[in-house]
Amino acid sequence: MNNLLIGSAAGFSGDRTDAAQAVVETLIRRGKPAALIFETLAERTLALAQLARRDNPAMGYEPLLAELLTPVLAKCLAHKIAIISNFGAANPVGAARRIQQIAAEQGLPRPRIAVVTGDEIADEKGKELLRGQLGDHFDQDRFVCANAYIGATAIADALRAGADIVVCGRVADPSLTLGPALAHFNWALDDWNRLARGTMAGHLLECGAQVTGGYFADPGFKDVPDIAHVGYPIVEIDGDGNIEVSKSEPTGGIVDTRTVKEQLLYELHDPAAYLTPDVVADISNAEVHQAGENRVRVTGVTGHARPEQLKVNIFYEGGWLAEGEISYAGPRAGARARLAMQILKERLPQLKIRFDLIGVVSVFGDDDGMLLRKTPSAGIADAEDVRLRAACTHENKTIATSLLREVNALYTCGPAGGGGIRTALRARLNATSCLVPREVVTETYHFVE
């Protein structure tokens, strides 16, 4: 059977919307069976999508859906390049209907769009299950939604049934790639080694340009050519699941053993036991070899039986997040920023405020500001370019808003020379996780007509 090409055109929500064009053109030129994935769903992104759906039931899918798909939809349909994505987020059916609109606007034949369901656990039976898993930590009054990480089976079934596009919600990121591999090669669902290799192919693709030099770049230490035009990754998978990683052309970036090894290890707690809904992947004996310019071959991945439980993310109402920033520049800027901190503390004793001195002390600060208090003040006081950030959370919107008013008042109420104030207020969702038995989650699909 022919090898399968799978290209990645997005690694997160908000990724570049022009990447897909070069990926699709490269897939077409290579002339093999192909699929295109967009990975746009993180925990934070899903929380934002749930908020959007709550405000407008027609929304809750990837905000950049039209920008991502419009440039490539016609060519993918014409060349039978299946599109698989989790850009359905909190509203996969809404995303499918928007895709239908895009196709109609372009005068294209109506695509067959399948929606994968089963990840959302929000009915009373689901809540009871979560209550049993979380006990007193389950907050019925603040509950918004819960989503399980489901796997590749429904994706593969939909593709076998003739789907041109498969829209998912919360599937595991690597499953976006494993699904078309399962459909193409007809691997058995207990062929753990091949499933593990297809999963690691998905892991290499899931973050977009991370594996082609983007997140890898570090000037003078790890240089990447033409990174402003970095290409996005393509994997070629053979019938045994072995992987060759390359990228779209002509583009910048680099694919070498270093970029691939970094991405292989990304987010792996245990390289010998990478848990996914489909398989437990083991890369402890994997081999990574340069196969040519911007081509890397990965072999030796093995697999073990999939976990008996699935991970579920639960979201709760989280009150309000208020943020305000102000800049100080020139002599004693650091000291003036510290004085502004003190003013805010004294005027808002009812709030627990996090302060960051961006450019001086921020990355390693903690929510209680302990590092700021422990850091010798001389270096901060001597700084001549400091941006102060103040942030707090509160259940009461009015109380949270008081921080924004007080930051704005720093313009004229002192200290001297502050400017460039920006403030923001937004609703928050808090999240927790648990495991549920696999058999209580029904992973399926249906076509949207």
C-alpha positions in Angstrom: 0.0 0.0 0.0 1.2 3.5 -0.7 2.7 5.6 2.0 0.5 8.3 3.6 1.5 12.0 3.7 0.0 14.1 6.5 0.8 17.8 6.7 0.2 20.1 9.7 -1.0 23.7 9.0 -1.6 24.9 12.6 -0.1 24.1 16.0 -2.4 26.2 18.2 -5.3 28.6 18.1 -4.0 31.8 16.7 -1.3 30.2 14.6 -0.4 31.7 11.2 -3.2 31.4 8.6 -1.0 31.4 5.5 0.9 28.2 6.4 -1.6 25.8 4.9 -1.1 27.0 1.3 2.5 25.9 1.1 1.7 22.6 2.9 -1.1 21.7 0.5 0.9 22.6 -2.6 3.7 20.4 -1.3 1.3 17.5 -0.7 -0.1 17.9 -4.2 3.4 17.9 -5.8 4.5 14.7 -3.9 1.5 12.9 -5.4 0.7 10.4 -2.7 -2.4 9.8 -0.6 -2.5 12.8 1.8 -4.3 14.4 4.7 -4.1 17.8 6.3 -4.5 18.5 10.0 -5.1 21.7 11.9 -4.3 21.4 15.6 -5.9 24.4 17.3 -7.2 23.3 20.7 -5.4 23.6 24.1 -7.0 23.5 27.5 -7.0 27.3 27.7 -8.5 27.5 24.1 -11.3 25.1 25.0 -12.1 27.2 28.1 -12.4 30.3 25.9 -14.5 28.4 23.4 -16.9 27.4 26.2 -17.2 31.0 27.2 -17.9 32.0 23.6 -20.6 29.4 23.2 -22.2 30.4 26.4 -22.5 34.0 25.1 -23.6 32.9 21.6 -24.8 29.3 21.1 -23.8 29.5 17.4 -20.1 30.2 18.3 -17.6 28.3 20.4 -15.4 27.0 17.5 -12.0 28.2 16.3 -12.3 32.0 15.7 -9.9 31.8 12.7 -11.7 28.9 11.0 -12.5 30.8 7.9 -9.0 32.3 7.6 -7.4 28.9 8.0 -9.7 27.0 5.5 -10.6 29.5 2.8 -7.3 29.5 1.0 -7.0 25.7 0.7 -10.5 24.2 0.8 -11.0 24.0 -2.9 -7.6 22.4 -3.6 -8.0 19.9 -0.8 -11.4 18.8 -2.1 -10.2 18.7 -5.7 -7.1 16.6 -4.8 -8.9 14.4 -2.2 -6.8 15.6 0.7 -8.8 14.9 3.8 -8.9 17.7 6.4 -9.0 16.7 10.1 -9.0 19.2 12.9 -10.1 19.9 16.5 -11.2 23.4 15.5 -14.7 22.4 16.5 -13.6 23.1 20.1 -16.8 23.6 22.1 -19.1 23.6 19.1 -18.1 21.1 16.3 -21.5 21.3 14.7 -21.3 25.0 14.5 -17.8 24.7 12.9 -19.2 22.2 10.3 -22.0 24.6 9.3 -19.5 27.4 8.9 -17.4 25.2 6.6 -20.5 24.5 4.6 -21.0 28.3 4.2 -17.3 28.7 3.1 -17.7 26.0 0.5 -21.0 27.6 -0.8 -19.4 31.0 -0.9 -16.6 29.6 -3.1 -19.1 27.8 -5.4 -17.7 24.4 -4.4 -19.5 21.1 -4.3 -21.0 20.4 -0.9 -18.3 18.7 1.1 -19.1 15.6 3.3 -18.3 16.9 6.8 -18.3 14.5 9.7 -18.5 15.7 13.3 -16.9 13.6 16.1 -18.8 13.6 19.3 -18.5 11.9 22.7 -15.9 14.1 24.4 -18.4 16.4 26.2 -19.7 15.1 29.6 -22.3 17.6 30.7 -25.6 15.8 31.3 -26.8 14.8 34.7 -25.4 11.3 34.3 -22.0 12.7 33.4 -22.1 15.1 36.4 -22.9 12.3 38.7 -19.9 10.4 37.3 -17.6 13.4 37.9 -19.0 13.9 41.4 -18.1 10.3 42.2 -14.5 10.9 40.9 -13.9 14.3 42.5 -16.0 14.1 45.6 -16.1 17.5 47.4 -13.9 19.0 44.7 -16.8 18.9 42.3 -18.5 22.3 42.3 -22.1 21.8 41.0 -23.0 25.5 41.3 -20.0 26.7 39.2 -19.9 23.8 36.7 -19.6 24.9 33.1 -18.6 21.8 31.2 -16.4 18.7 31.1 -14.5 17.3 28.1 -12.8 13.9 27.8 -9.8 13.3 25.6 -11.0 10.8 23.1 -9.0 9.1 20.5 -8.7 8.3 16.8 -11.3 5.6 16.2 -14.2 7.8 15.3 -12.0 9.9 13.0 -10.9 6.8 11.1 -14.5 5.5 10.9 -15.6 8.8 9.4 -12.9 8.9 6.8 -13.7 5.3 5.8 -17.3 6.3 5.4 -16.3 9.0 2.9 -15.8 12.1 4.9 -13.9 14.9 3.2 -13.5 16.8 6.4 -13.6 15.6 10.0 -14.4 18.2 12.7 -13.5 17.3 16.3 -13.8 18.8 19.7 -11.5 17.5 22.5 -9.7 14.7 20.9 -6.1 14.0 21.9 -3.7 16.0 19.6 -1.9 13.0 18.2 -5.2 11.3 17.3 -5.7 13.8 14.5 -2.8 12.1 12.7 -3.4 8.5 13.9 -7.0 8.7 12.6 -6.2 9.1 8.9 -3.3 6.5 9.3 -5.8 4.0 10.8 -8.2 4.6 7.9 -5.5 4.4 5.2 -3.6 1.3 6.5 -6.5 -0.5 8.3 -4.3 -1.2 11.3 -5.9 -3.3 14.0 -6.9 -1.4 17.1 -4.7 -3.6 19.2 -1.6 -3.4 16.9 0.1 -1.4 19.6 3.4 -0.9 17.9 1.9 0.6 14.7 -0.6 2.6 16.7 2.3 4.0 18.8 4.2 5.0 15.7 1.2 6.7 14.2 0.7 8.5 17.5 4.3 9.7 17.6 3.9 10.9 14.0 1.0 13.0 15.3 3.1 14.2 18.3 5.7 15.5 15.8 3.0 17.3 13.8 0.8 18.6 16.6 2.8 21.8 17.4 3.2 23.0 13.8 6.5 24.8 13.3 8.0 23.7 16.6 9.5 20.7 14.8 10.6 22.7 11.7 12.8 25.2 13.6 10.4 27.7 15.0 10.5 27.1 18.7 13.9 25.5 18.3 15.6 28.7 17.2 18.2 30.4 19.5 20.5 32.8 17.7 24.2 32.0 17.7 23.4 28.7 19.4 20.7 27.1 17.2 20.4 29.1 14.1 17.5 28.6 11.7 17.6 29.8 8.1 14.8 32.2 6.9 12.8 31.7 10.1 10.5 34.5 9.1 9.1 32.2 6.5 9.3 28.9 8.4 7.7 26.0 6.7 5.3 23.7 8.5 5.8 19.9 8.9 4.8 17.0 6.8 5.2 13.4 7.8 5.3 10.4 5.5 4.1 7.2 7.2 4.7 3.7 5.8 2.6 0.6 6.4 4.6 -0.3 9.6 4.2 3.1 11.0 7.8 4.3 10.5 8.0 8.0 10.0 9.9 10.5 7.8 9.6 14.1 8.8 10.0 16.9 6.3 8.4 20.3 5.7 6.6 22.3 3.1 8.6 23.9 0.3 9.8 26.4 -0.7 10.0 27.7 2.8 12.4 28.6 5.5 13.1 26.6 8.7 15.0 23.4 9.2 14.2 19.7 9.9 17.1 17.9 11.4 17.8 15.3 14.2 17.9 18.1 16.8 14.5 19.6 15.9 12.9 16.2 15.8 14.4 15.0 19.1 13.3 18.2 20.8 9.7 17.7 19.6 9.7 14.0 20.4 10.5 14.8 24.0 8.1 17.7 24.2 5.5 17.2 27.0 6.6 13.6 27.6 6.6 12.9 31.3 7.9 9.3 30.7 9.4 8.6 27.3 8.7 4.9 27.9 5.1 5.5 28.6 3.4 8.3 26.7 -0.3 7.9 27.6 -2.9 8.6 25.0 -6.5 7.4 24.5 -5.3 5.1 21.7 -2.1 3.6 23.0 0.8 3.9 25.4 3.7 4.9 23.2 7.3 4.1 24.1 10.2 6.0 22.5 12.9 4.8 24.8 14.5 2.7 22.0 13.5 5.1 19.1 16.2 6.0 16.5 16.4 9.3 14.8 18.5 9.6 11.6 19.0 12.3 9.0 17.6 10.9 5.8 18.5 13.9 3.5 18.2 17.7 3.5 15.3 18.6 5.8 14.3 14.9 6.1 14.6 12.9 9.3 13.6 9.3 9.7 12.2 8.0 13.0 12.1 4.2 13.7 12.0 2.0 16.8 8.9 3.4 18.4 7.0 0.6 20.2 3.6 0.6 22.0 1.6 -1.0 24.8 -2.1 -1.5 25.5 -4.0 1.7 25.8 -5.0 3.0 29.2 -8.2 1.8 30.8 -9.2 5.3 31.7 -9.5 8.6 29.9 -8.5 12.1 31.1 -11.3 14.6 31.6 -10.9 18.4 32.0 -13.6 20.0 34.1 -14.2 23.8 33.9 -15.9 26.0 36.5 -16.9 29.6 36.7 -13.7 31.4 37.9 -14.8 34.9 38.6 -13.0 37.8 37.0 -9.4 38.5 36.0 -8.3 42.2 36.1 -5.0 43.3 34.7 -3.4 46.7 34.5 0.1 47.8 33.2 2.0 51.1 33.3 5.5 52.0 32.1 8.2 54.0 33.9 11.3 55.2 32.1 14.4 57.3 32.9 16.3 57.8 36.1 15.0 55.9 39.1 12.3 54.2 37.0 12.6 51.1 39.1 12.1 53.0 42.3 9.0 54.7 40.9 7.5 51.4 39.8 8.0 50.0 43.3 6.3 53.1 44.7 3.4 52.5 42.3 3.1 49.0 43.7 3.0 50.3 47.2 0.3 52.7 46.3 -1.9 50.0 44.8 -1.4 47.8 47.8 -2.4 50.5 50.3 -5.5 51.6 48.3 -6.7 48.1 47.6 -6.2 46.1 50.8 -9.2 43.9 49.9 -7.4 42.5 46.8 -4.7 39.9 46.6 -2.6 41.5 43.8 0.2 39.9 41.8 2.9 42.4 40.8 5.4 41.9 38.0 8.2 44.3 37.1 8.5 43.3 33.5 12.1 43.5 32.3 13.5 43.3 35.8 11.7 40.6 37.8 8.7 38.9 36.3 9.4 35.4 34.8 10.4 33.9 38.2 8.1 35.9 40.4 5.4 34.1 42.3 1.8 35.0 42.9 2.6 36.4 46.4 5.3 38.6 45.1 7.9 36.9 47.4 10.7 37.1 44.9 10.2 40.9 44.5 10.6 41.3 48.3 13.6 39.0 48.4 15.4 40.6 45.4 17.9 43.3 46.3 16.3 46.6 45.6 19.3 48.3 44.2 19.2 46.7 40.8 15.5 47.4 40.5 15.8 51.0 41.6 18.6 51.6 39.1 16.5 50.2 36.2 15.6 52.9 33.6 12.9 51.0 31.7 10.3 49.1 33.7 6.8 48.1 33.0 4.7 47.4 36.1 1.9 44.8 35.8 -0.7 44.4 38.5 -3.3 41.6 38.3 -5.9 40.1 40.5 -8.9 37.8 40.5 -12.2 38.2 42.3 -15.6 36.7 42.2 -17.2 40.1 42.2 -16.8 42.0 38.9 -17.1 45.4 40.6 -14.4 44.7 43.1 -12.1 43.3 40.3 -12.7 46.5 38.3 -11.5 48.6 41.2 -7.9 47.6 40.3 -8.3 49.0 36.8 -9.5 52.3 38.1 -6.6 52.6 40.5 -4.1 51.8 37.8 -5.6 54.4 35.6 -5.4 56.9 38.5 -1.6 56.5 38.6 -1.4 58.8 35.5 -1.8 61.9 37.7 -1.9 60.6 41.2 1.8 59.6 41.0 4.5 58.5 41.0 6.0 60.7 38.3 6.5 59.8 34.7 4.1 56.9 34.3 2.5 56.2 31.0 1.3 53.7 28.4 -1.4 52.3 30.6 -3.4 49.3 29.4 -6.1 47.6 31.4 -8.3 44.5 30.7 -11.1 42.7 32.5 -12.3 39.2 31.5 -14.3 36.3 32.8 -12.3 33.3 33.9 -12.8 29.6 34.0 -11.0 27.4 36.5 -10.1 23.9 35.5 -9.4 20.6 37.2 -8.9 17.1 35.8 -9.7 13.5 36.7 -9.8 10.1 35.1 -13.0 8.2 34.1 -13.4 4.6 33.0 -13.1 4.4 29.2 -16.4 2.5 28.8 -18.5 5.5 30.0 -17.4 7.6 27.1 -19.0 7.0 23.7 -16.8 8.1 20.8 -18.7 8.4 17.6 -19.4 10.6 14.6 -22.2 11.7 12.3 -22.4 13.6 9.1 -23.8 17.1 9.0 -26.2 17.5 6.1 
